[in-house]
Amino acid sequence: QVQLVESGGGLVQPGGSLKLSCVVSGGWIDLGPMAWYRQTPGNEREQVATITSDAVTTYADSVKDRFTIARDNAKNTITLQMNSLNPEDTAVYYCTVRARVGKAWGFWSNFWGQGTRVTVSS
């Protein structure tokens, strides 16, 4: 199976920066797109940023020009550099990957980390 562990969350003042990291471990045939989502109480998970294995990225409008997603295929990690943070960015941030697992040709499935909390407050 595939495991994801996020790190880097914490408390930051408005206007500050944080960098989240996500390490993928376990066994797989292939790793596909990876992404960061975030969730606040009572709301659905919101896609923040995605990155393909070829480093093609997309961003939610709310974080464009402030957040940067990056991927290191050799280390099976992705990061999310978050700048100019504001209180609306407060959430639990989740890392996810679409991976091909199993035997022979396997099958594609989505895997999630446990999340890391980001609080933006003065």
Disulfide bonds with the S-S distance in Angstrom:
Cys22-Cys95 2.06
